[in-house]
Amino acid sequence: MDSLQVTGADVIIVAIIVLWVGNRITQAIPLLSKYSIPIAVTGGLLCSIVVVMISALGGPKIVFDMSIRDTLLMVFFTTIGVSAKFSRLAAGGKALGIMAVCAGVFLLVQDFTGVLLAKMFDAHPGYGLFAGSVSLAGGHGTAIAWGKEAEAAGLPGADLVGIAFATFGLVAGGVIGGPISEWLIKRNDLAPAEDVKEASETEDTDQSDAYSLGKALSVMLILAICLSLGEVVNRWLFSNDIKLPGFLTAMMVGILVTNLADHFGKPLSVKKFDKVGEISLQLFLAMSLMSMDLAALASSFGVIFLVLMVQIVVITLFAVLLIFRVMGSDYDAAVIVGGFCGLGMGATPVAIANMSAVTRKYGPSFKAFLVIPLVGAFFIDLLNALVIKFFIGLPMLQNAPIPGG
């Protein structure tokens, strides 16, 4: 048997098992729990290693159908939108602007680092962009899209390079974010503000959150409506030549729905939606990591590892020395740093997983869960496109010889 296709409900079953195993391993190894490593990272990496070993020992190549993963991502961002009440948005307005500026500066730093490393390895500087924001901050989608453009321009294997860095960047972002936040929290003896803790405790003890079939169905209905309306809005925007990712429009509809409910005196229980979002997020990450093709990336692992180590140092210094300080040097800032590391090296879901792991131990951070998702959902992609085009226009990339040309 050449390959074994895992599809449909079987993918969900495997993902749940991966999360369960990751949780048990995290509980058994204090170091993982201590540094808030997401269970999806632990279980997903183990699964991908097992899959490649099965193939190496003569077994079938296991291939996972990831079509359901995109739906989980849409559900997750919808729950983020439902949680974004205008009262919280107002509180995070200035912080959101500061974070957007910092993200733009970091993208420049990340790409400069990637181009510099490419020149050190005597490679075309264009490959350096794939060792920078194209793949790391941009993720798989951006890496694939720009990889096709780069190949057409004469950079062979650019899409594979991009996928490799996006994959390992996803892992790196999930590994470093929690420990850095933990270090800042402990070093500076930080804790959530008392009013935030009290608000969270009030939600925890709210009897209106008690389970009932009607309430569960209402949550499912609202999410389905947001997803459907988000798709309608996305199609309308696309017809007017405005291209936005589907998860962003779903999140925008979620924001509108929750604030209309508040306006008419029928507030939605944020905590119920947060639970659904957490499950969707963990399943999404588990599927992403367990489906990594480690065998295809093995040949270039040495160079990728070295470049990633440099980029990890860069984002760590940037986050600790700049992000933490400009965001207020408080508990929220420490949580934001963990999210920023996940965002800058992997993707928005990794950022949320990092922050979830930290806040689960130390307490809530409404500011972090407002700022990071909005920066990741919209600003980072827009800024990244501008930064990439800026670097492509530089003489050192325009005049660099094409490999084999």
N, C-alpha and C positions, 0 to 999 in steps of 0.2 A: 504494500500500500504506500503510494507516494506521499499522500497528504490526507489529513483528517480535518474536515470542516466542522467547526463548532458554531451553530447558528441559533437564532431565536431565543427561546426560553433557556436553552442550555448555556448560553453566554451569561445570562443573569445568574444561573445556578453557580457557575464557576466563579463569577465575580463575588457573590455572597460568601462562598467558601474561602476565597482569597482574603476577604475582609475579616472573616472569623479567625483564620490562621494568623493574619497580621496582628489582630488584637491579642490573641493568645501569646504570640511571640513577644509583643510589646510588654505584656504583663509579666512575662517570664524573665525578660532581660531589662533590669532597672535602668540601664544606660539609655535605652530607647525611650522609655517613659520620662526619664529625667530631662531629656532634651527635646521632648514634644515632637518626635518623629511621627508623622501621620501613619496610621495603620495601613492605609492604601499603598503607601510607598514600601513599607516592610513586606506586606503580603504580595503586592504586585511584582516586586523585584524577584522574590523567591519563586513565584509562578513562572516568570519569564526564564529564569535559570533552569527550572525543571523542564520546561518545554524544549529548550535548546539541547539539554542533556539527552532527552528522549530521542531527538532526531540524530544526535551525534552517536548514540549507541545502536543505531540501525532501525529505530522505530519510525513511525510516520511523522511528517512535518505537520504540526498542529497549527491551523489557521483559524483565527476568531473573526466572525462577522461582527463588525463594529457599527452597523447601521443604527442600532438602538441607542448607542452612546450619544449621538447628537441630540436625540429627544431628551435624554437625561440632562444634558447641558442646558437645554432650553427651559426645562422645568426648574433647574437650580437658579438660573438668572431671573426667572419670573418670581420666585420666592424672595430674591434679593429686592426686586422692585416693590413687592407687597410690603416689605419691611421698611421701605424708604418713605416715611411720613414727612410731610413738609416741616413739621416742628423740628425733626432731626436734620433735615436738609439745611434749614436756616442755621442751625448750630455748626454745621460743617462747611458752610460756604467758603469762608476764607481759607480753611485748611485744604479744600479741594483745589482752589486756585494755586496755592503754594505747591501742592503735590504735583500738579500738572506741569508747572515750570521745572520742578526738580526732575521729573521724569524725562522731559525734553533734554535737559542738560546731561542726564545719565546716558541717554541713547547716543549722544555725541561721544561721550567718553567710552562707551562700550564698543562702538564702531571704530574709533581711533585705536583702541587696544587691539581689536581683531585685525585691522589693516597692518598695524605695526608687527604683530606676530606673523602674519602672512609674509611680510617682507623678510623677517628674520629666517623663516623657513625657505626663502627663495621661491615663494609661490606668487602667483598673480594676486595683487592686492584685492581684486574682486572677491577672491575666496575669503578674505578677511572679513568681509561684510557678513558672510554666512557663519563665521565664527564670532559674530557680533550680534547686532540687534535684529537682523533678518530672521535668524533661527532662535536666538535665546529669548529676547523680549517678544519677538513676533510669533514664535511657536510653529507648529507643523504647517498650518495653513499658509502663513506668510512665506515659510521656507520653500514650500512646493511651488507656490505662485511665482516667486522671484527666481527659483531654480530653473523653471522653464524659460523665463526671459533670459537668464544668464547663459543657459546652454545655447539658445538661439543666437546669442551674441558671441559665442565662441569659447565659452568656459565649460569644457567637458566634465560631466559628473557633478555639476554644481548642485543639482537637486538631491543627489545622494549625500553630498557633504552637508547640505542644509538639514535633511532629515536626521542625519546622525547627530548633529549638534543640538537640534530641537529635542531629540529623544533623551540624550544624556543631560541636557540642560533642565529638562522636566524633572529628572531624578535629583539633580543637584539642588534645584530650587526647593524641592520638598525636604531635602536633608539639612540644608544650612539655615533655613528661616527660623525654625523653632529654637535651636540652640542659641542663635544670636539674640533673639528676643529674651530668652531665659537669662542669658548673661547680663543684658542691660537691666532687666527687672531686679535681679539679685544684687548686682553691683550698685545700683542706685536706690535699693530698697523701695521699689515702686508698688503701688496698689491702685485699683480702680477708685475713682471718686466716690464718696459716700452716697451721693444722690443717685448715681448710676447703679450702685449695688442695691440700694433700697428699691429702685424701680424694677430691677431684675428680680429681686426676691418677691415683690408684689405680684409680678407676672407668674412666678413659680407657684404661688399659693392661691392664685385666682381660681375659684371653684368653677368659673365659666369654662375653663379649659378641660373639665372632666370629659372623658370619652363618651361619645354617643354616635350612633350610626348617622343620625342627621347631620351632626357637626362634621364628621369625616366626609360625608357626601358633599357638604357645602364647600369644604376645602378643595376637593377634587373638581367640583364644578367651576369654581372661581379660577383655578389654575387652567382648566381646559378652555375657559372663555378667554383668558389672557393670551394663551398660546394661539388660539384661533384668530383673535383680533390682531395680535402681533404679526401673524402671517399675512393678514389682509393689508395692514399698514405697510409691511415690507414690500408686498407686490405693488402697491400704489407708488411708493417711493422709487422702486426699481423702474416703473414705467415712466417716471419723471427724471430718470437718469441720476437718481440719488441712491447710491449703493451702501447699505448698512448691513452688518451681520444680523441674522434672524434673532439671535439671543438678545441683541440690544433693543430691538423693537418690542420683543416680549417683555423685557424688563421695564421699558417705558410705559407700556400698557398697565403693567402691575403697579407702577407708581401712581398712575392716574386713578386706577380702581380703588386702591387703598385710601387715597386722599378724598375721593368722592364719597366713600363710605364714611369717613370721619366727618365730612361736611354735612351729611344727612343724618348724623347721630347714630350710625350703625357701624362702629369701628370693627375692623377685622382683628382677630386674635393673631398677632404677629408670631407668637410662640408656636402655634400649630403649623404655620407655614415654614417656620425655621426648621422644624423637625423633618418635614418633607424635603426641604432643601438640603439638609445635612445628609440624608440618605441618598439623594440623587447625586450629590457631589462625591460622596465616597465611592459609589458605584461607578461613576464616570472615571475617577482617577484609577480605580482598580482595573477597569477595562483598558485604559490607556497604557498602564504599566505592564499588565500581564500579557499584552499583545505585542510587546517590543520584540523585534527580530534581532536578538543579540548576535546571532551567527553572522548576519549580513554586515554587522558593524564591527566585528572582531578584528578584521585586518587593519583598520585605522584607529584602533582603540588607543594606542600609545600617544599619537599626536593629539587626538581629541582630549584625552585625559590631561595632558600638559596644558593645552589651551584653556580647558575648563578650570584648571587650578588657578591660572592667572586671572581669568574672569571672575572667579569666586572671590579672590583677594580684592579685586577692584570693586565689586559690588558691596563687599563687606565693609571696606573702608568708606565708601561713598555713603552707605546706609548709616553706619555708626557715627561718622564724623559730621555728616551734613543732614541727612534726613531726620535723625533722632533729635538734633538740636533745633532745626527750623520748625519741627512739628511740636515743640514745646518741652522736650526732655522729660515728659511725664509717662505714666503708664500707657496711655493711648499711643504715644509716640513709639514706645517700645514694641507694642503690638503691630503698629503700622510698619515698623522696620522689618518684622518677620514676613508680613504680607508683601512688602516691596521686594524682598529677596526672592520670594516665589514668583512675583510678577516679572521681575527683571531677568530671571534665569529660566523660567518655565512658562507659566500661563496663569490667568486669573483664578481658575479653580485650585491651582497649587497654592496661590497666595491665600485664598480663603481657608484651605485645609490647614496651612501653617497657623493662621490666626485662630482658627477653631481649636486646634490642639493646645494653644497657649491659654486662651480665655477659658477653656474647660477646666484648667487648673487654677487660674488666678482670679477669674472674674470677667465680666462683660466689658466690651469696649465698643459702644455704639458708633463713636467717631471713626474707628478703624474700619468697621464693617460698612460704613457709608462711603468713605473716601476711596479706599482701595478698589472696590468693585466698579465704581464710576470711572476712575482713572483707567482701570484695566479694560472696561467695556468699550470706552469711546476714545479717550484722549491718547492712550498709548498707541493705538493703531494709526490714528491720524498723524501724530507726531513722528511715529516710526517711518511712515511713508515719506514725509518731508525730509527727514534726516537721511534716509537711504538715497533719495534723489539728489540731495546735497552732495553726498560722498561720490555718487556716480559721476557727477559733473566736475569733480576735481581733476586737475591735470594729471596727477599721479595715477589715476585709474584710466583716464582717457588715453594716455600715452603709453601705458604699460603693454608690453608684447603679449599677444595671445599664446598660450601654451600650444606648441605644435604648429603655430601659424607661420 
